[in-house]
Amino acid sequence: MKTHKYSDLKTPPPKLQRITLLNTIVIFCFVFISCNNKKKETYKKLPAKVQKDVFTSTKQIPDAHFLGDQSCKECHQDQFEKWQGSHHDKSMQIATRETILADFKGEKFKSQGVQSRFFTKDGEFYANTEGPDGKNHDYKIEYVFGLTPLQQYIVKFPNGHYQCLRTAWDTKKNKWFDLYPDFKVVHSEWLHWSRGGLNWNNMCADCHSTNVRKNYTQETHSYDTKFAIINVSCEACHGPGKQHVEDVKTLGDTYRDTGTMQMTIETGPKELVDQCARCHMRREQVTDKFNFEGTMLDHYFPQLITANMYHEDGQILDEDYVYGSFVQSKMYHNDVTCTNCHDAHTLERKFEGNKLCAQCHVPETYDTEKHHFHPKGSEGAQCINCHMPGKYYMGNDFRRDHSFRIPRPDLSVKYGTPNACVGCHTDKDDEWAEKKFIEQYGKPDYVHFSDLLAPGLTQAPNALEALTQLAKDETFPEIARASAVKELSNYRNQITVNDLLHFLNDASPLVRASSLDALNEMANPEYLNYFLPLLNDEKRSVRVKAFNALGAMDAAAVPQKYQASYAKVKKEFFTYLDVISDFVGGRINRANYTLKKGKLQEAIKGYESALEIDNINNIVRTNLSNLYYQNKEFDKAEAAFKTIISQEPLYGATYYSYGLLLAELKRTPEAIVQMELATKYMPENTRVYYNLSLLYDGIHKTAKAEQTIIRGLKQEPNNENLLYLLAYHYANSGAPEKAKNIALKLVELYPNNGQYFQFLQQLNGQ
């Protein structure tokens, strides 16, 4: 395809975007900007925990080492009675008339066009509902999940798969309901209850039972999942009791804590949060089993604060499981821990109402109308309704945000984030709430991390400055800083690699890990040596990410002093890949690693295998089409795009990518058709107009090229690339005055870009 020539100009212009399908390697960098002098809401810096040997074992604890709850009961009667009947006790049970709370008397329930019937036959419980083939079948209930406010039911599928029904029982209203009533899912989707989205083996088992081993085999897509005890027993939290019981029997009255048990009265506040976190957070699994060795980050890596998972200021949005919110809070950073509010065994709150908060916060100061401005005893006077707003998940399960934040309606006005004020005063808007807040409390005079994170996640004009300030400032929560580093990778044209490399030495393992994730997108060998020291990081999750980032380095090139660590972490890394290989993302991670090794065919097979477990995942199919193109399998690449269009005809990005492919294949008229469709379905994307204009220019349709640029500028009048392209278009098509006017505008808008000034001078000299 013909490209622009600049022979008419005396100096080369800024680099124009090249029409290409393959942009597989992205270099991330960022710029640091000094912090302002506003007062901060500060947090204590957490010291890094030093381990004697960072390579903790991955040995399996035998099931026989877990003695069962009755053994605990012998000495811990009071704790046992509190635990009995709790959510942990009832986390999973065999399906019997005693454990099943639903009627199963032939009831029928219809949702999203699917009718289900629940009945009993020969003393066993069944659901007749839509299966993976789109037809209704009878499914026997094997296990029950949960207690209140809902109970789920699990059925057995071939190859060791256990699936949780989408229809659950409301234990308060005594009726069936759809967990996701507003979400249509077809039987062929990964999210269908019979497939990956509600699979017990990988979505539920690890936290609902004791000593779980998933035992997944990718080749057969099968499970042989095992556990020692069916529910969340005493030993699920405290660890296997065998050694403890033997010590008690041997030492008798002289017994003292020998350190064999977890979550004891000796456990520090943050360590306790870390131990609870493995089941009370959204996370990725790093090891194939949890054996109580090391810390949470040796077995799991938490979900960071990202768009679609959290609101832009860090408030809960998707199911985030408490931990990710709590570690944002000042409470966590001042050593408040889970058991300060919750009984460790009943799991219930220790006190009801504001008495719970009054354990630390003086009632005379905070439990007054002067503070909360609501009638005493009203809903608005309850601390949790202002500082712990919540939302419903799974249909009827109300969960509160544990970040314990001060409502910020000013951020709601700026970024569209929720606030507790209009959450209750539903007849009011954010502007009213901001005005009322200022009247009562004044303008916030501190910098909360959300002041800096929200601009970044909403791509506000000051996003880069805000994110870099947050990432650098160690007084802010680790999870917020790590999230900022992750988000900074989106500003790769404005940031510097050197500063990103600096975060590899950060005191926070979350920040180190996020830096590795960002840098992992590079394939520049000159940076690989920076990753080598992290093979000896104290946290397994960081080591695994370091090994992944080193993927382009040949094993023989690893310096001698890192060879032993490299070999050990290699085992950890491939264990990690194995344990997540039943997820689409896991298979993609393996494929991307092989791609860095230069094994294109193997990477293609990896992407194809991801589609085997989620055939409608068109993000995967788009990437696969790129690999097909790279492997010169053009027919397969084109077929992949056509499949995406047939499944998601309103998704503009596919037409754009397909157009790029056709342009590379010199099929310009066809490429133009796809690009025009892209402008129809995603008119806000100015890059489409840019490339479409180049396509028109390539076939000498200069009027169309000009019209296309102008269409793009209507979407974004000051778009730098489109303005320059239009100026150049006018310069080459006999309209120098128009070109000068736009060049002058570019100089005014972007005075620091000297090339625009030179371009204007050249035009004036013609």
Buried (B, 14 or more C-beta within 10 A) or exposed (E): BEEEEBEEBEEEBBEBEEBEBEEBEEBBBBEBBEBEEEEBBEBEEBEBBEEEEBBBEBEEBEBEBBBBBEBBBEEBEEBBEBBBEBBBBBBBBEBEEEBBBBBBEEBEBEBBEBEBBBBBEEEBBBBBBBBBEEEBBEBEBBBBBBBEBBBBBBBBBEEBBBBBBBBBBBBEEEEBBBBBEEEEBEBBBBBBBBBBBBBBBBBBBBBBBBBBBBBBBBEEBBBEBBBBBBBBBBBBBBBBBBBBBEBBEEEEEEEEEEEBBBBEEEBEBBBBBBBBBBBBBBBBBBBBBBBBBBBBBBBBBBBBBBEEBBBBBBBBBBEBBBBBBBBBBBBBBEEBBBBBBBBBBBBEEEEEBBEBBBEEEEEEEBBEEEBBBBEEEEEBBBBBBBBBBBBEBBBBBEBBBBBBBBBBBBBBBBBEBBBBBBBBEEEBBBEBBBBBBEEEEEEBEEBBBBBBBBBBBBEBEEBBBBBBBBBBBBBBBBBBBBBBBBBBBBBBEEBEBEBBBBBBEBEBBBBBBBBBBBBBBBBEEEBBBBBBBBBBBBBBBBBBBBBBBBBBBEEEEBEEEBEEBBEBBBEBBBBBBBBBBBBBBBBBBBBBBBBBBEBBEBBBBBBBBBBEBBBBBBEBBBBBBBBBBBBEBBEBBBBBBEBBBEBBEEBBBBBBBBBBBBBBBEBBEBBBBBBBBBBEBBBEBBBBBBBBBBBBBBBEBBEBBBBBBEBBBEBBEEBBBBBBBBBBBBBBBEBBEBBBBBBBBBBEEBEEBEBBBBBBEBBEEE
